[in-house]
Amino acid sequence: MSLILVIVLICILLGVIPTWSHSRSWGYGPSGGVGLILIILVILLLMGII
């Protein structure tokens, strides 16, 4: 379950990178937010909580 969650979050992170045409005007906010969530989930995964 946690592996699927990490894979989905990585796909979301790739989708909000500002180089894509649909997200060019968003700036770095969405990718930074998703990156922060991804880092928190990786830490929780390594600690064994998830």
C-alpha positions as protocol buffer text, in pm:
chain_id: "A"
residue {
  index: 1
  type: MET
  ca { x: 0 y: 0 z: 0 }
}
residue {
  index: 2
  type: SER
  ca { x: 274 y: 246 z: 90 }
}
residue {
  index: 3
  type: LEU
  ca { x: 465 y: 166 z: -228 }
}
residue {
  index: 4
  type: ILE
  ca { x: 161 y: 251 z: -437 }
}
residue {
  index: 5
  type: LEU
  ca { x: 119 y: 576 z: -243 }
}
residue {
  index: 6
  type: VAL
  ca { x: 480 y: 676 z: -307 }
}
residue {
  index: 7
  type: ILE
  ca { x: 450 y: 594 z: -679 }
}
residue {
  index: 8
  type: VAL
  ca { x: 132 y: 803 z: -710 }
}
residue {
  index: 9
  type: LEU
  ca { x: 296 y: 1097 z: -531 }
}
residue {
  index: 10
  type: ILE
  ca { x: 600 y: 1078 z: -760 }
}
residue {
  index: 11
  type: CYS
  ca { x: 366 y: 1089 z: -1062 }
}
residue {
  index: 12
  type: ILE
  ca { x: 187 y: 1391 z: -914 }
}
residue {
  index: 13
  type: LEU
  ca { x: 522 y: 1559 z: -851 }
}
residue {
  index: 14
  type: LEU
  ca { x: 622 y: 1506 z: -1214 }
}
residue {
  index: 15
  type: GLY
  ca { x: 286 y: 1647 z: -1326 }
}
residue {
  index: 16
  type: VAL
  ca { x: 328 y: 1979 z: -1146 }
}
residue {
  index: 17
  type: ILE
  ca { x: 681 y: 2055 z: -1263 }
}
residue {
  index: 18
  type: PRO
  ca { x: 660 y: 2403 z: -1422 }
}
residue {
  index: 19
  type: THR
  ca { x: 818 y: 2290 z: -1750 }
}
residue {
  index: 20
  type: TRP
  ca { x: 490 y: 2137 z: -1870 }
}
residue {
  index: 21
  type: SER
  ca { x: 265 y: 2368 z: -2068 }
}
residue {
  index: 22
  type: HIS
  ca { x: -41 y: 2320 z: -1847 }
}
residue {
  index: 23
  type: SER
  ca { x: 142 y: 2419 z: -1530 }
}
residue {
  index: 24
  type: ARG
  ca { x: 383 y: 2683 z: -1654 }
}
residue {
  index: 25
  type: SER
  ca { x: 196 y: 2972 z: -1492 }
}
residue {
  index: 26
  type: TRP
  ca { x: 167 y: 2798 z: -1153 }
}
residue {
  index: 27
  type: GLY
  ca { x: 527 y: 2862 z: -1052 }
}
residue {
  index: 28
  type: TYR
  ca { x: 714 y: 2638 z: -809 }
}
residue {
  index: 29
  type: GLY
  ca { x: 448 y: 2634 z: -535 }
}
residue {
  index: 30
  type: PRO
  ca { x: 266 y: 2311 z: -627 }
}
residue {
  index: 31
  type: SER
  ca { x: 582 y: 2112 z: -690 }
}
residue {
  index: 32
  type: GLY
  ca { x: 730 y: 2234 z: -362 }
}
residue {
  index: 33
  type: GLY
  ca { x: 415 y: 2135 z: -172 }
}
residue {
  index: 34
  type: VAL
  ca { x: 401 y: 1789 z: -328 }
}
residue {
  index: 35
  type: GLY
  ca { x: 775 y: 1748 z: -271 }
}
residue {
  index: 36
  type: LEU
  ca { x: 729 y: 1831 z: 96 }
}
residue {
  index: 37
  type: ILE
  ca { x: 451 y: 1573 z: 127 }
}
residue {
  index: 38
  type: LEU
  ca { x: 671 y: 1318 z: -50 }
}
residue {
  index: 39
  type: ILE
  ca { x: 961 y: 1383 z: 188 }
}
residue {
  index: 40
  type: ILE
  ca { x: 732 y: 1347 z: 491 }
}
residue {
  index: 41
  type: LEU
  ca { x: 596 y: 1017 z: 358 }
}
residue {
  index: 42
  type: VAL
  ca { x: 945 y: 882 z: 290 }
}
residue {
  index: 43
  type: ILE
  ca { x: 1051 y: 971 z: 646 }
}
residue {
  index: 44
  type: LEU
  ca { x: 741 y: 802 z: 788 }
}
residue {
  index: 45
  type: LEU
  ca { x: 808 y: 499 z: 570 }
}
residue {
  index: 46
  type: LEU
  ca { x: 1168 y: 474 z: 692 }
}
residue {
  index: 47
  type: MET
  ca { x: 1058 y: 508 z: 1054 }
}
residue {
  index: 48
  type: GLY
  ca { x: 813 y: 221 z: 1005 }
}
residue {
  index: 49
  type: ILE
  ca { x: 500 y: 418 z: 1085 }
}
residue {
  index: 50
  type: ILE
  ca { x: 344 y: 354 z: 743 }
}
